[in-house]
Amino acid sequence: MKRFLAIFVAALLLFSLASCSSEKNETAQDSTKAASTEETRKLVVGFDAEFPPFGFVAEDGSYDGFDLALAKEACSRLGWEFEAVPIDWDAKDSELASGNIDCIWNGFTINGREEQYTWSDAYVDNTIVIVVKADSGIKTMADLAGKKVMVQKASSAADGVDSNKEFKDSLDEVIQLADYNTGFMELNTGTVSACIADMGIAKYQVEANGGDYVILDETVSSEQYGIGFLLGNTELRDIINTKLHEMADDGTMMNIANNYVDKGLVTESLCLCK
């Protein structure tokens, strides 16, 4: 009987030790998984691939742009993976709401959208301007009365025109197109008399087309750019916002900006760097 009891106690002890060992292994595996998940966290950035200098397709087919370079740098500082996802700008809200992207980071205007997204701090002061053909004879906004102009659909330029009622009412038609590449083709052929766009887009087109276009002195509106997150996602906003300020404070943002001056970026517009 004593021998049987000893064997039973020994077996019970071995079972207990094996169970503890298994629990420790599971705990260690769970910790490893958690650490792995944190290490491989990814920021998926939605952007317009036809919106230089903030987002565009480079000659080698890669995605490039000032905003994408900022996003890459933020991810590098956080030890996160970075992914740029080109989106239909008109579908940006559904892309964000569905979780296909984590944020909209691409010359994204805060003004008029303050309550629709959770925003980073503004990092660019932007102006909406009018581009016409250099030989058009158009010198002022008044000269566009009765004429057709182009804006990108669902863009800050479209909002700027809508907010300038007197100017809009003077026009024959405001044509909304999917992208500015198409818009400037229409301007070149004379289908529209002007393209209304962000200053960066306008400067890029003027410089890229060897003096064929000019920017009018009068402006349609002014605005600020920020990074748009899903409404209520303050946690991710705060993390990225901190890195945005770090880049501005240590000079990295301006260094990155200088790489896109030839694409139309106006470095004086970087309001966090002042």
Residue frames as qw, qx, qy, qz and C-alpha x, y, z in Angstrom:
[[0.000, 0.885, 0.465, 0.000, 0.00, 0.00, 0.00],
 [0.304, -0.800, 0.111, 0.506, 2.82, 2.40, 0.93],
 [0.423, -0.137, 0.599, 0.666, 4.59, 1.51, -2.31],
 [0.227, 0.618, 0.665, 0.353, 1.43, 2.24, -4.32],
 [0.132, -0.934, -0.263, 0.202, 0.96, 5.58, -2.52],
 [0.399, -0.585, 0.322, 0.628, 4.57, 6.57, -3.25],
 [0.366, 0.168, 0.678, 0.615, 4.14, 5.78, -6.93],
 [0.089, 0.798, 0.577, 0.150, 0.89, 7.77, -7.04],
 [0.240, -0.885, -0.053, 0.395, 2.50, 10.82, -5.38],
 [0.423, -0.343, 0.500, 0.673, 5.47, 10.65, -7.75],
 [0.295, 0.430, 0.700, 0.488, 3.17, 10.46, -10.78],
 [0.042, -0.905, -0.420, 0.056, 1.14, 13.40, -9.49],
 [0.349, -0.737, 0.163, 0.555, 4.33, 15.44, -9.01],
 [0.395, -0.058, 0.624, 0.672, 5.54, 14.68, -12.54],
 [0.177, 0.671, 0.653, 0.303, 2.16, 15.68, -13.97],
 [0.177, -0.919, -0.225, 0.269, 2.25, 18.93, -12.03],
 [0.386, -0.541, 0.363, 0.653, 5.76, 19.75, -13.24],
 [0.344, 0.223, 0.703, 0.581, 4.81, 18.95, -16.85],
 [0.061, 0.826, 0.553, 0.090, 1.73, 21.17, -16.58],
 [0.258, -0.855, 0.004, 0.451, 3.76, 24.11, -15.21],
 [0.412, -0.278, 0.546, 0.675, 6.31, 23.65, -17.96],
 [0.271, 0.495, 0.706, 0.427, 3.58, 23.65, -20.60],
 [0.056, -0.921, -0.369, 0.110, 2.02, 26.80, -19.15],
 [0.346, -0.696, 0.224, 0.587, 5.41, 28.53, -19.13],
 [0.389, 0.014, 0.661, 0.642, 6.01, 27.55, -22.74],
 [0.152, 0.716, 0.630, 0.261, 2.58, 28.83, -23.75],
 [0.196, -0.913, -0.156, 0.320, 3.19, 32.07, -21.87],
 [0.397, -0.473, 0.425, 0.662, 6.57, 32.46, -23.54],
 [0.327, 0.304, 0.711, 0.544, 5.02, 31.79, -26.95],
 [0.029, 0.868, 0.494, 0.033, 2.27, 34.33, -26.30],
 [0.291, -0.817, 0.073, 0.492, 4.87, 36.92, -25.27],
 [0.409, -0.184, 0.591, 0.671, 6.89, 36.20, -28.39],
 [0.235, 0.578, 0.685, 0.376, 3.80, 36.60, -30.55],
 [0.099, -0.930, -0.304, 0.179, 2.91, 39.87, -28.87],
 [0.354, -0.650, 0.295, 0.604, 6.44, 41.19, -29.31],
 [0.394, 0.094, 0.693, 0.597, 6.46, 40.06, -32.92],
 [0.150, 0.774, 0.592, 0.166, 3.15, 41.80, -33.57],
 [0.188, -0.916, -0.070, 0.347, 4.48, 45.03, -32.08],
 [0.424, -0.442, 0.478, 0.629, 7.73, 44.82, -34.00],
 [0.258, 0.171, 0.733, 0.606, 5.98, 44.28, -37.32],
 [0.204, 0.723, 0.482, -0.451, 3.30, 46.93, -36.91],
 [0.375, 0.252, 0.525, 0.722, 2.50, 48.52, -40.26],
 [0.175, 0.597, 0.217, -0.752, 1.26, 51.98, -41.22],
 [0.401, 0.402, 0.702, 0.430, -0.84, 51.85, -44.39],
 [0.005, 0.505, 0.048, -0.862, -1.02, 55.30, -45.97],
 [0.476, 0.640, 0.592, 0.116, -3.70, 56.17, -48.52],
 [0.142, -0.567, 0.191, 0.788, -2.62, 58.70, -51.14],
 [0.628, 0.727, 0.161, -0.227, -3.44, 60.12, -54.58],
 [0.741, -0.124, 0.416, 0.512, -0.81, 58.84, -57.02],
 [0.404, 0.546, 0.362, 0.638, -1.40, 61.79, -59.36],
 [0.248, -0.947, -0.184, -0.094, -0.87, 64.63, -56.91],
 [0.681, 0.092, -0.169, 0.706, 2.78, 65.79, -57.14],
 [0.350, 0.533, -0.722, 0.269, 4.73, 66.87, -55.18],
 [0.561, -0.393, 0.491, -0.538, 2.85, 65.17, -52.33],
 [0.696, -0.029, 0.715, -0.056, 2.23, 61.83, -54.02],
 [0.598, 0.624, -0.277, -0.420, 3.04, 60.52, -57.48],
 [0.962, 0.064, 0.224, 0.145, 4.48, 57.63, -59.48],
 [0.252, -0.728, 0.457, 0.445, 8.22, 58.04, -60.07],
 [0.494, 0.583, -0.504, -0.403, 9.93, 57.26, -63.38],
 [0.133, 0.283, -0.950, 0.023, 10.94, 53.82, -62.10],
 [0.556, -0.300, -0.662, -0.403, 7.33, 53.00, -61.26],
 [0.385, -0.259, -0.706, 0.535, 7.73, 53.38, -57.49],
 [0.210, -0.870, -0.411, -0.172, 5.50, 55.57, -55.35],
 [0.472, 0.031, -0.206, 0.857, 7.10, 58.84, -54.33],
 [0.145, -0.790, -0.295, -0.517, 6.22, 62.24, -52.93],
 [0.017, 0.518, -0.439, 0.734, 6.89, 64.61, -50.06],
 [0.693, -0.380, 0.202, -0.579, 4.12, 63.22, -47.87],
 [0.976, 0.012, -0.217, -0.025, 5.13, 59.61, -48.52],
 [0.550, 0.410, -0.482, 0.545, 8.73, 60.48, -47.62],
 [0.290, -0.490, 0.403, -0.717, 7.52, 61.97, -44.33],
 [0.892, -0.210, 0.029, -0.398, 5.44, 58.86, -43.63],
 [0.868, 0.226, -0.385, 0.218, 8.42, 56.59, -44.36],
 [0.248, 0.478, -0.509, 0.671, 10.59, 58.59, -41.99],
 [0.576, -0.420, 0.272, -0.647, 7.96, 58.41, -39.24],
 [0.977, -0.061, -0.115, -0.170, 7.75, 54.62, -39.64],
 [0.675, 0.386, -0.468, 0.418, 11.54, 54.34, -39.60],
 [0.063, -0.496, 0.487, -0.717, 11.68, 56.18, -36.28],
 [0.740, -0.265, 0.247, -0.567, 8.96, 53.95, -34.86],
 [0.199, -0.275, 0.939, 0.061, 10.41, 50.71, -36.20],
 [0.660, 0.386, 0.495, -0.412, 7.22, 50.11, -38.17],
 [0.428, 0.200, 0.704, 0.530, 6.66, 48.81, -41.69],
 [0.229, 0.512, 0.021, -0.827, 5.39, 51.34, -44.23],
 [0.366, 0.317, 0.800, 0.354, 2.98, 50.74, -47.08],
 [0.201, 0.347, -0.083, -0.912, 1.71, 53.31, -49.57],
 [0.342, 0.401, 0.847, 0.072, -1.66, 52.50, -51.14],
 [0.076, 0.012, -0.316, -0.945, -2.89, 54.61, -54.09],
 [0.202, 0.484, 0.788, -0.323, -6.60, 55.32, -53.78],
 [0.061, 0.612, 0.517, 0.595, -9.39, 56.88, -55.76],
 [0.097, 0.109, -0.349, 0.926, -9.54, 60.25, -54.03],
 [0.518, -0.266, -0.189, -0.790, -13.31, 60.30, -54.24],
 [0.838, -0.259, -0.453, -0.160, -13.40, 56.98, -52.31],
 [0.282, 0.437, -0.615, 0.593, -10.99, 58.02, -49.56],
 [0.510, -0.363, 0.367, -0.688, -13.62, 57.95, -46.80],
 [0.954, -0.036, -0.059, -0.292, -14.74, 54.40, -47.55],
 [0.710, 0.371, -0.515, 0.305, -11.11, 53.24, -47.75],
 [0.013, 0.432, -0.579, 0.691, -10.46, 54.69, -44.29],
 [0.685, -0.244, 0.244, -0.642, -13.70, 53.43, -42.75],
 [0.953, 0.099, -0.228, -0.175, -13.16, 49.89, -44.07],
 [0.696, -0.593, 0.376, 0.148, -9.66, 49.70, -42.58],
 [0.838, 0.450, 0.100, 0.292, -7.95, 49.34, -45.97],
 [0.412, 0.539, -0.236, 0.696, -5.80, 52.31, -44.97],
 [0.495, -0.446, -0.524, 0.530, -4.77, 53.72, -41.59],
 [0.090, -0.709, -0.143, 0.685, -4.68, 57.36, -42.61],
 [0.531, 0.761, 0.272, 0.255, -4.94, 59.79, -45.50],
 [0.448, -0.672, 0.178, 0.563, -1.59, 61.49, -45.91],
 [0.498, 0.241, 0.537, 0.637, -1.40, 63.36, -49.20],
 [0.010, 0.127, 0.158, 0.979, -1.91, 67.11, -49.35],
 [0.265, -0.541, -0.792, -0.102, -5.10, 66.62, -47.33],
 [0.059, -0.467, 0.025, -0.882, -6.95, 69.81, -46.43],
 [0.154, -0.259, -0.776, 0.554, -8.16, 70.29, -42.86],
 [0.203, 0.181, 0.127, -0.954, -10.30, 73.36, -43.48],
 [0.643, 0.070, -0.232, -0.727, -13.98, 72.48, -43.77],
 [0.783, -0.007, -0.611, -0.118, -13.33, 68.89, -42.69],
 [0.058, -0.508, 0.625, -0.590, -12.44, 69.52, -39.05],
 [0.649, -0.179, 0.479, -0.563, -15.27, 67.36, -37.68],
 [0.886, 0.278, -0.201, -0.312, -14.99, 64.53, -40.21],
 [0.813, 0.238, -0.446, 0.291, -11.58, 63.12, -39.22],
 [0.639, -0.720, 0.036, 0.268, -9.17, 63.01, -36.32],
 [0.516, 0.815, -0.114, 0.238, -6.39, 65.32, -37.48],
 [0.702, -0.128, -0.141, 0.686, -2.68, 65.70, -36.91],
 [0.118, -0.761, -0.050, 0.635, -1.41, 69.23, -36.43],
 [0.590, 0.804, 0.073, -0.021, -1.23, 71.22, -39.66],
 [0.677, -0.373, 0.320, 0.548, 2.22, 71.04, -41.26],
 [0.331, 0.161, 0.476, 0.799, 1.64, 72.89, -44.56],
 [0.245, 0.651, 0.268, -0.667, -0.05, 76.22, -45.26],
 [0.383, 0.179, 0.718, 0.554, -1.40, 75.99, -48.79],
 [0.276, 0.488, 0.047, -0.827, -3.03, 78.36, -51.23],
 [0.584, 0.452, 0.666, 0.100, -5.50, 77.54, -54.01],
 [0.036, -0.552, 0.293, 0.780, -4.43, 79.27, -57.23],
 [0.710, 0.606, 0.263, -0.243, -5.46, 79.55, -60.87],
 [0.426, -0.307, 0.626, 0.577, -3.30, 78.30, -63.75],
 [0.613, 0.709, 0.187, -0.295, -3.91, 79.51, -67.31],
 [0.783, 0.314, 0.236, 0.482, -2.04, 79.21, -70.59],
 [0.403, -0.428, 0.033, 0.809, 0.65, 81.86, -70.88],
 [0.068, 0.018, 0.462, 0.884, -0.72, 83.10, -74.20],
 [0.018, -0.569, -0.821, -0.028, -4.39, 83.11, -73.12],
 [0.004, -0.501, -0.129, -0.856, -4.56, 86.80, -72.35],
 [0.616, -0.663, -0.390, -0.171, -6.19, 85.97, -68.99],
 [0.296, 0.463, -0.443, 0.708, -4.65, 88.15, -66.26],
 [0.282, -0.220, 0.510, -0.782, -7.26, 88.25, -63.50],
 [0.218, 0.236, 0.917, -0.238, -10.07, 86.17, -62.03],
 [0.417, 0.581, 0.252, -0.651, -12.53, 88.56, -63.65],
 [0.296, 0.482, -0.604, -0.562, -11.16, 87.58, -67.07],
 [0.006, -0.008, 0.998, 0.060, -12.49, 84.04, -66.48],
 [0.476, 0.316, 0.422, -0.704, -16.12, 85.23, -66.40],
 [0.755, 0.445, -0.025, -0.480, -18.23, 83.08, -68.70],
 [0.457, 0.517, -0.718, -0.090, -15.46, 80.50, -69.14],
 [0.946, -0.205, -0.227, -0.104, -14.99, 76.86, -68.13],
 [0.044, -0.693, 0.662, -0.281, -12.48, 75.92, -65.42],
 [0.813, -0.012, -0.581, -0.026, -11.27, 72.56, -64.09],
 [0.373, -0.599, 0.569, -0.422, -10.84, 71.27, -60.54],
 [0.292, 0.109, -0.949, 0.038, -10.13, 67.80, -59.19],
 [0.637, -0.443, -0.450, -0.443, -13.23, 66.05, -57.93],
 [0.762, -0.592, -0.262, 0.027, -13.65, 66.09, -54.13],
 [0.645, 0.158, -0.216, 0.715, -10.50, 68.22, -53.76],
 [0.287, -0.581, -0.301, 0.699, -9.58, 71.28, -51.74],
 [0.069, -0.071, 0.367, 0.925, -9.62, 73.29, -54.97],
 [0.238, -0.465, -0.725, -0.449, -13.25, 72.26, -55.53],
 [0.380, -0.669, -0.547, 0.331, -14.05, 73.34, -51.97],
 [0.287, -0.355, -0.001, 0.890, -12.19, 76.62, -52.54],
 [0.067, -0.182, -0.523, -0.830, -14.25, 77.45, -55.61],
 [0.344, -0.584, -0.715, -0.170, -17.47, 76.54, -53.81],
 [0.399, -0.615, -0.407, 0.545, -16.56, 78.87, -50.95],
 [0.126, -0.314, 0.173, 0.925, -15.86, 81.76, -53.33],
 [0.412, 0.571, 0.691, -0.164, -19.46, 82.21, -54.48],
 [0.264, 0.831, -0.031, -0.489, -18.99, 85.42, -56.47],
 [0.006, -0.524, 0.736, 0.428, -16.19, 83.87, -58.51],
 [0.310, 0.114, 0.941, 0.075, -18.06, 80.60, -59.04],
 [0.401, 0.679, 0.523, -0.324, -21.24, 82.36, -60.16],
 [0.206, 0.773, -0.267, -0.537, -19.24, 84.30, -62.77],
 [0.178, -0.315, 0.863, 0.352, -18.03, 81.09, -64.47],
 [0.641, 0.146, -0.448, -0.606, -19.74, 79.20, -67.26],
 [0.944, -0.152, -0.243, -0.162, -18.93, 75.81, -65.73],
 [0.286, -0.647, 0.689, -0.159, -16.72, 74.15, -63.12],
 [0.859, 0.206, -0.430, -0.185, -15.67, 70.80, -64.55],
 [0.585, -0.568, 0.549, -0.185, -14.65, 68.21, -61.96],
 [0.749, 0.408, -0.515, -0.081, -12.20, 65.58, -63.24],
 [0.930, -0.309, -0.182, 0.075, -10.58, 62.60, -61.53],
 [0.726, -0.364, 0.068, 0.580, -7.00, 63.94, -61.63],
 [0.003, 0.865, -0.101, -0.492, -4.90, 66.94, -62.58],
 [0.357, -0.207, 0.711, 0.569, -2.98, 65.17, -65.35],
 [0.257, 0.551, 0.745, 0.276, -6.25, 64.98, -67.28],
 [0.019, -0.899, -0.317, 0.303, -7.12, 68.53, -66.28],
 [0.181, -0.701, 0.332, 0.605, -3.94, 70.05, -67.64],
 [0.324, 0.106, 0.786, 0.516, -4.37, 68.08, -70.87],
 [0.149, 0.769, 0.619, 0.058, -7.80, 69.72, -71.16],
 [0.129, -0.874, -0.009, 0.468, -6.21, 73.12, -70.49],
 [0.338, -0.368, 0.587, 0.637, -3.59, 72.50, -73.15],
 [0.227, 0.320, 0.791, 0.468, -6.22, 71.64, -75.75],
 [0.135, -0.123, -0.090, -0.979, -8.42, 74.58, -74.79],
 [0.396, -0.451, -0.771, -0.212, -11.36, 72.57, -73.46],
 [0.420, -0.801, -0.360, 0.228, -11.05, 74.59, -70.25],
 [0.251, 0.866, -0.085, 0.424, -9.61, 78.06, -69.78],
 [0.104, -0.673, 0.559, -0.474, -8.03, 77.43, -66.37],
 [0.728, -0.183, -0.647, 0.130, -7.07, 74.73, -63.88],
 [0.370, -0.736, 0.231, -0.518, -7.63, 75.58, -60.25],
 [0.868, -0.022, -0.454, 0.199, -5.26, 73.70, -57.97],
 [0.661, -0.693, -0.017, 0.287, -3.08, 73.70, -54.87],
 [0.054, 0.923, -0.336, -0.179, 0.02, 75.89, -55.12],
 [0.482, -0.429, 0.733, 0.215, 2.35, 72.87, -55.20],
 [0.650, 0.389, 0.639, 0.134, 0.49, 71.26, -58.09],
 [0.361, 0.921, 0.127, -0.075, 0.39, 74.57, -59.96],
 [0.134, -0.834, 0.487, 0.221, 4.11, 75.25, -59.55],
 [0.598, -0.156, 0.755, 0.218, 4.96, 71.73, -60.66],
 [0.603, 0.591, 0.524, 0.107, 2.91, 72.06, -63.86],
 [0.195, 0.969, -0.082, -0.124, 4.32, 75.52, -64.65],
 [0.259, -0.713, 0.616, 0.210, 7.91, 74.36, -64.19],
 [0.624, -0.014, 0.766, 0.154, 7.37, 71.03, -65.98],
 [0.558, 0.639, 0.516, 0.118, 5.89, 72.66, -69.08],
 [0.542, 0.025, 0.237, 0.806, 8.58, 75.20, -69.91],
 [0.003, -0.263, -0.032, 0.964, 6.61, 78.40, -69.56],
 [0.137, -0.327, -0.748, -0.560, 3.43, 77.25, -71.31],
 [0.407, -0.709, -0.566, -0.109, 1.42, 78.07, -68.17],
 [0.117, 0.382, -0.341, 0.851, 1.32, 80.93, -65.65],
 [0.309, -0.501, -0.739, 0.326, -0.21, 81.32, -62.18],
 [0.069, -0.790, -0.258, -0.552, -2.51, 84.30, -61.66],
 [0.142, 0.343, -0.487, 0.791, -1.65, 86.71, -58.86],
 [0.596, -0.303, 0.149, -0.728, -5.13, 86.49, -57.33],
 [0.090, 0.101, -0.979, 0.152, -5.83, 83.43, -55.19],
 [0.529, -0.368, -0.589, -0.488, -9.06, 81.51, -54.71],
 [0.717, -0.649, -0.037, -0.252, -8.55, 80.55, -51.05],
 [0.178, 0.562, -0.742, 0.319, -5.98, 79.44, -48.48],
 [0.911, -0.271, -0.169, -0.261, -5.90, 76.28, -46.40],
 [0.246, -0.628, 0.720, -0.164, -3.81, 73.96, -44.23],
 [0.754, 0.166, -0.613, -0.165, -2.75, 70.36, -44.75],
 [0.483, -0.469, 0.639, -0.373, -2.81, 67.67, -42.08],
 [0.214, 0.100, -0.964, -0.123, -2.90, 63.89, -41.77],
 [0.661, -0.181, -0.023, -0.728, -6.44, 62.54, -41.55],
 [0.052, 0.083, -0.978, 0.186, -7.19, 59.53, -39.31],
 [0.364, -0.468, -0.752, -0.288, -10.48, 57.75, -38.71],
 [0.324, -0.632, 0.063, -0.702, -12.61, 59.88, -36.44],
 [0.800, -0.539, 0.081, -0.252, -11.82, 58.91, -32.85],
 [0.926, 0.066, -0.148, 0.340, -8.46, 57.25, -33.57],
 [0.137, -0.957, 0.211, -0.146, -6.53, 59.57, -31.29],
 [0.799, -0.442, 0.352, 0.207, -4.01, 56.89, -30.30],
 [0.746, 0.262, 0.342, 0.508, -2.50, 56.53, -33.77],
 [0.198, 0.908, 0.123, 0.349, -2.82, 60.27, -34.38],
 [0.434, -0.877, 0.205, -0.001, -0.82, 61.07, -31.24],
 [0.811, -0.233, 0.381, 0.378, 1.96, 58.63, -32.14],
 [0.597, 0.475, 0.341, 0.549, 2.39, 60.00, -35.67],
 [0.012, -0.963, -0.112, -0.245, 1.91, 63.61, -34.56],
 [0.606, -0.724, 0.231, 0.236, 4.82, 63.27, -32.14],
 [0.712, -0.027, 0.442, 0.545, 7.10, 62.06, -34.94],
 [0.356, 0.775, 0.331, 0.403, 5.89, 64.85, -37.23],
 [0.228, -0.969, 0.063, -0.067, 6.97, 67.46, -34.69],
 [0.722, -0.463, 0.358, 0.370, 10.30, 65.68, -34.14],
 [0.654, 0.331, 0.422, 0.534, 11.02, 65.83, -37.88],
 [0.135, 0.913, 0.179, 0.340, 10.16, 69.53, -37.97],
 [0.457, -0.878, 0.136, 0.039, 12.25, 70.35, -34.90],
 [0.691, -0.423, 0.436, 0.391, 15.41, 68.46, -35.91],
 [0.113, 0.634, -0.424, -0.637, 15.45, 69.74, -39.50],
 [0.370, 0.029, 0.896, 0.245, 14.50, 66.45, -41.17],
 [0.418, 0.688, 0.564, -0.186, 11.24, 67.76, -42.56],
 [0.212, 0.880, -0.156, -0.395, 12.95, 70.64, -44.32],
 [0.213, -0.453, 0.784, 0.368, 15.69, 68.36, -45.63],
 [0.427, 0.308, 0.845, 0.095, 13.05, 66.07, -47.11],
 [0.338, 0.824, 0.322, -0.320, 11.16, 69.05, -48.52],
 [0.002, -0.740, 0.431, 0.516, 14.25, 70.26, -50.39],
 [0.330, -0.086, 0.879, 0.334, 14.18, 67.02, -52.38],
 [0.290, 0.568, 0.764, 0.100, 10.81, 68.00, -53.83],
 [0.026, 0.665, 0.029, -0.746, 11.31, 71.66, -54.66],
 [0.045, 0.260, -0.656, -0.707, 11.81, 70.75, -58.32],
 [0.050, -0.368, -0.907, -0.199, 8.41, 69.04, -58.17],
 [0.180, -0.620, -0.342, -0.682, 6.71, 72.25, -57.03],
 [0.568, -0.589, -0.510, 0.265, 6.92, 72.06, -53.25],
 [0.033, 0.806, -0.080, 0.585, 7.00, 75.49, -51.63],
 [0.587, -0.069, -0.627, 0.508, 9.29, 75.13, -48.62],
 [0.051, -0.220, 0.263, -0.938, 8.06, 78.43, -47.17],
 [0.641, -0.310, -0.287, -0.641, 4.68, 76.77, -46.70],
 [0.658, -0.127, -0.712, 0.210, 5.97, 74.32, -44.06],
 [0.335, -0.757, -0.005, -0.561, 4.30, 75.87, -41.05],
 [0.862, -0.496, -0.080, 0.073, 5.74, 73.46, -38.45],
 [0.774, 0.103, -0.052, 0.623, 9.27, 74.40, -39.47],
 [0.101, 0.763, 0.015, 0.638, 8.85, 78.09, -38.64]]
